[in-house]
Every structure is written in structure tokens, then in C-alpha cells.
């Protein structure tokens, strides 16, 4: 991969991360601007939404890293012994389960908001 492509991907990742932070801050401050809820309820709502965003984002990043390493190792193992396909898919699927756990926690937190 060329250096310019890597730099472009890093810039894109930084822009997406910045947009996520802006959206999280706007979600936290939007709850206090409604006027019908008290200040404590609005702060609790924003904290729950921020916690849900952190849970989903962290688990998705962790799952991506886990799938990258386990997928590469699974392909290397299958190139030598093709009969390991089933085991390799199970291990990659377990790594993907991390994202599902984060999504469940995010749904629970949004439900309490």
C-alpha cells in the first residue's frame, strides 16, 4: 500500500472520529435544551447516550482488530490444512461476537435514557 493511500485513510479515520465526537456532544447537549425535563434528567439522558456510543464504538473497534488477527491466522492455517475451515470460522465468529455484546449494552443504555 502506498504512503499516500495510508495517509488518506488515516485522515479519513480522523475525520470520522471527529464527527463522532461532535455527534456525541450534540446528543449530550440536546437533552438539556428541551425545557420539559429537569436538569438532572437531561444530564442522565446525555450520559446514557454517551455511554451507549462509547460501548458500541469500543466494541466495534475491538471486534475489528480481533477479526483482523484471527482472520489472518485462520487463512494461514487453512492454507496448510484445509480441513481446519470449520474451526477457523468458529474462532472468527467468536471474535465478531464482541461487537454484538457492545450493541446489546448500547441498546440497554438507550432503553434506560
N, C-alpha and C positions, 0 to 999 in steps of 0.2 A: 504494500500500500504506500502511495506516495506521501510525502511530508505535507503537501498542501491539502490533500484529502483528509489526513488526520487532523490538521489544524481546523479545517472546516467543520469536521464532526465535533471537535471539542467546542468550537464556537456555537454550534447548534445546540449541544447539550447545555452549555452555559445559558443560552437564551431560553431554553425550555425550563431550566431550573429557576431562572429569574421570573419567568411568567408564573410558575407555580407558587413562588413566594408572594408575588403580587396578588394572585387569586386568594391565597390563604389569608393575607392581611385584609383584603376586601371582605372576605367571608366573616372574619372576626369583627370588623368594624360595622358591617351591615346590620348585624343583630342589635347593636346598641342604638341605631338610628331609627328604629321602628316607632318608638314612643309609647307603644302599648305595654311593652314588657318593662319590668323593673331593671335596674342596672345590674343586679346580681344575676337575674335570669339571662340577660343578654350576654354577660360575661361567661356564664356557664355554657350557653349555647355556642359561643365562639370557641371556647376551649374544647368542647366536644368535637366540633367540626375540624379544628386544627389537629386534635389528637387522631381523628379518623384519617385525615390527609397524611399525617406522618406515618401512621400504621400501614396504610395502603402503599405509599411511596417506598417506605423502607423495605417492606416485604417484597415488592416488585423488583427493586434493585437487588436485594439478596437472592431472590429466585433467579434473576437473570445471570448473576455471577455463578450461582450453583449449577445452573443448566449449562452454562458455557464450559465449565470444567468437567462436569460429569459427561456431557455430550461428547467432548473431545476424547475423553478417556474411553467412553463406550465405543466410539468409532475405531479407535486404535485397537481395542480388544477384539472387536468384530472383524477387523481386517486380518487378524491372525487366526481367530477361531470363530467362524460364522455361527456356530451353534449357541453362542452367548447372546444372541439377539434379544431373547425374552428377558433375561436378567438385566441386560443393559437398559431396555426400555423401562423396566420397573424402577431402576435406580434414577433414571432421568425424571420419571414421573413423580418420584418422592421429592426430588429437588423442586419440581414445579408446585408441589403442594404447599410450599412456603408462601407463595403468592395468594393461594386460596385462603390460608389461615389469616393473613393480613386483611383480605377483603371481608371475611366474616367479622373480624374485630371492628373494621370500619363501619360495617352495617349496624352492628350492635351499638357503637358510639353514636351514630347518626340517629338511631331509634331513641336514644336517651336525650337527645338535644331538644 
